Amino acid sequence: MKFLQPTTLPELAQCLAEKSGPDCYLVAGCTDFLPQRNGTFWDARLLISLVNLPPLQEISMGDGALSIGAACTHSQVEDHPLVRQYFPALASACGKVGSKQVRNRGTVGGSVGSASPAGDLYPVLLVLGAQSVVLNSKNALRRLTMEELISPQGTLALKEDEAIAAFELPLPGPNNLNAFVKLGEQAHMTTSKISLSASLALQEGRMNQVRLTLGAVARRAFLAHSAAALEGQHLSRALLPALFQSLSAEIEAAIPACPSMPYKRQAVKGLADDLLSVLLAQAQTRT
C-alpha cells in the first residue's frame, strides 16, 4: 500500500495523477471509509490523505460567495459564524450528522462525495444553489452544479483524476430564509429516513423564489415541484395541508414501487410542519 499526504494543491494534483483503479482512495475523516471495512480484510494500492491540506480546510468569503473547503469538518462548518449567519440550513444539517465524535472528524467533502441517497448535506447544498470546485491532476479547477456532481443514478460524476476541493455558496439576499429538517429514529444519531430543505425570499410576508429539496427519497436528493405550493403565499402554518398534499403526491410519483413509499408519503407531513415552524421562527428574528 502506498500512502500519500499532500500539503498543497499542486502536491494534491500530483497525487491524483497516480490515482487509477478501484483500489485507490481519497480519505479524510474516514467516518464512512473505515466503518464500511470494519471486520473485513481489505487492501488498497493507494491512499491519498487530505487531512493536512490547509486550502481544503478553510471557510472564506469572496466574490459574492462563501467558499467551504472540502476537508472542513461538520463541526467546523456548523459553528462558523458566517455559515450560521447566511446559511442556517447548512449549519443545522451539519449539526445533525451522526454523533459529536463523527462531526468532529467527518468532512463535508466526504459526506457529499459518498453520494449516499440519505446524506444530509447534499440536499442543503442543492437547495442553496451551491457549486462544487473540482481539482484534477493537471492542477486545473472546474465548477459543477450539485445536479452535475451527483448523477441521477446517485453516483459521483467525477473523473478518476479529480477530487472535490471546495463548495461555493452564493450569498443570499437580505430577505432570504433557509432551513433543513430531517426524520430519523434517534435525533442526531441516525441516517435520515427523509429530509426536507427550503430556501426562499420573504417580502412583505409573502414567499418568493421558493426552492425545496427532498432527501432520502430517491437515488439522490432532488428539487421538489411542491415549492409551487408556497410561491406567492403568506408564510403561515395554515399552508401545512396544501404543502403536505403536494409533497406526499410528489413522493408517491418519485418512488411508486419502493416499499418505504407509503411511510415516507405520510411522514413528510411532520417534516413539513417542522419546516414551517423553523421558517416562521427565522422570519420573527427579521422583524
Secondary structure, DSSP 8 states (H G I E B T S, - for coil): -EEE--SSHHHHHHHHTT--STTEEEESS-TTTTGGGTTS----SEEEE-TT-GGGG-EEEETTEEEEETT-BHHHHHH-HHHHHH-HHHHHHHHTSS-HHHHHH-BHHHHHHTT-TT-SHHHHHHHTT-EEEEEETTS-EEEEEHHHHB-TTS-B---TTEEEEEEEEE---TTEEEEEEEE-SSTTSS--SEEEEEEEEEETTEEEEEEEEEESSSSS-EE-GGGGGTTT-B--GGGHHHHHHHHHHHHHHHSTT-TTHHHHHHHHHHHHHHHHHHHHHHHHHT-
